Amino acid sequence: MITLSANFTSAGVPFNCSDFGLDNVTLPADCQSSAATNASSTAIDSQCSVTFNCSSAMTEKLDKSDSLKLRTFDCQTFEFSETGMFLETAVSRFGLVCQRAWMSNLATTFYFVGFLFGCSVYGALADRFGRQKMALVSLINIIVCTIAASQAPLLWLYWSLQLLTGLGIGGFMSSTFSLALESTTPAYRNIWGMGLHNGWTIGIYLGTLIAYFERRYNFLLLYYGLTVLAAIPPVLLLSESPRWLVSTRRYKQADSVLQRIARINRRSLGDDNFSSEIIALRDKSASTGDEGISVLQLLKQPNMRLVTCIVWVMFFNVSMAYYGIWLAMGNLGGSIYRNQLIAATIEIPSRLLGMLASYRINRRVTIIVTYGCAGVCLAATAFLFGESHLSVARISTAMTGKFWVLIAFDLTWLYSAEVFPTVVRSLGVGTGSTFARAGAMISTLVPGLGVFWRPLPFLIFSIGPLLVVLLALAVPETRGRRLPNSMEDGERLAKTSRCCRRRRQQAQDISDGGGDIEL
């Protein structure tokens, strides 16, 4: 809801110039003016500057050059229309038109910069202080900064608050995703991991509905911030991740959480199987090498390093393709509210197929198929982009590409949560999401390359998914396996991607005793 709010808060508003600053300027009587529309993209008749052509005899005597014959005055005061689709946006509030038009999308850029750092910063904090605590802190971060941004009187303050909002969003996503996956058994992890992202689709519907009735950006952000308050009670009701508690050797708390889970589900747990002493004994092998939590921990061992880099590449490319398609929605014409609802509706069958595929098909195969189909569809869209009479085919291939990109995106989140060990899972998912935000930022720049060759943007979006198809041959299979707990478990799992002849035997070794603790 908040990530895509830029479609409404940063939208252009029709404007006209009310003052070119000519009150104190004296021009010859025969000067003729002509309006120059330099930077407006929302109304053809909007004026950014006015040019006077003065060809009087006095001017000619002073100077024969055109420098004195042509005088241009930039607009000093703008009047924005309140009768269009939007009553007020950040563009009209801060006058981001004409010479300042390049600043109109910087709020979104700063948001993704904050998102980029939030995933890693909050991810590392969640690995150190707990998933639930950081989820709650990041929620408060989002609420405070979103509401404050709605009332920001200065542009630099508005940008700063957008950056801090992105910081909280990135932290909330990485913390809650790890919390959810670590509290789920392998039998339900597939559907649950993919189903979590239905909240994204619900957010698009809810955000679009609120935006349809509230056409002023400041009130829209205020309502979005107040809506996020509804997420606090569920977070408070949740328990801390028992898997994280065990990995940090907080056995008494882990035992208490497990007993609470059993009590809610009306199950009976034996004291012998879930006592702190038994858990501590079975976790003894994971007690070395996991004290220092940092990005370097993901890159120390060769097999984990390879898998980590591939996951980062997956996040970067799928995010760039996903947000690149979203940015192209404005080219469809018509109402932005209708276009956004149609795009959101496509995500429903996409996620249903993704959940079914994750439950029935191995991860490696699903990655290859979804990324491959996405790349082919986006490449086809690129070559149809220059043909106006093939607009229906172009839109169809773009929407089909979005269908597969979304499955690939959700699958990447699920796979990253399964392949990283518990002690660095939030950090691994967080750094992966950081690369996803980097891809999202790049996607805002790629469409500008269309001025050189119209198919180029979609060709760039298609190259990344096709590259992942090749890299996916080197990743380990995680479907149906217990989550790795220590770095040693993660390295053993990553080894299954390096030697095809021993893959089955190594996978069996992990399942038989090299995996994490059964909770």
Salt bridges, closest charged atoms under 4 A:
GLU82 OE1 - ARG216 NH2 3.89
ASP127 OD1 - ARG131 NH1 2.61
GLU182 OE2 - ARG131 NH2 2.57
GLU182 OE2 - ARG425 NH1 2.99
GLU347 OE1 - ARG351 NH1 3.16
GLU347 OE2 - LYS402 NZ 3.08
GLU387 OE1 - HIS389 ND1 3.76
ASP410 OD1 - HIS197 ND1 3.71
ASP410 OD2 - ARG351 NE 2.62
GLU418 OE2 - ARG189 NH1 3.44
GLU418 OE1 - ARG363 NE 2.95
ASP489 OD1 - ARG492 NH2 2.34
ASP516 OD2 - ARG243 NH1 2.02
GLU518 OE2 - ARG482 NH1 3.35
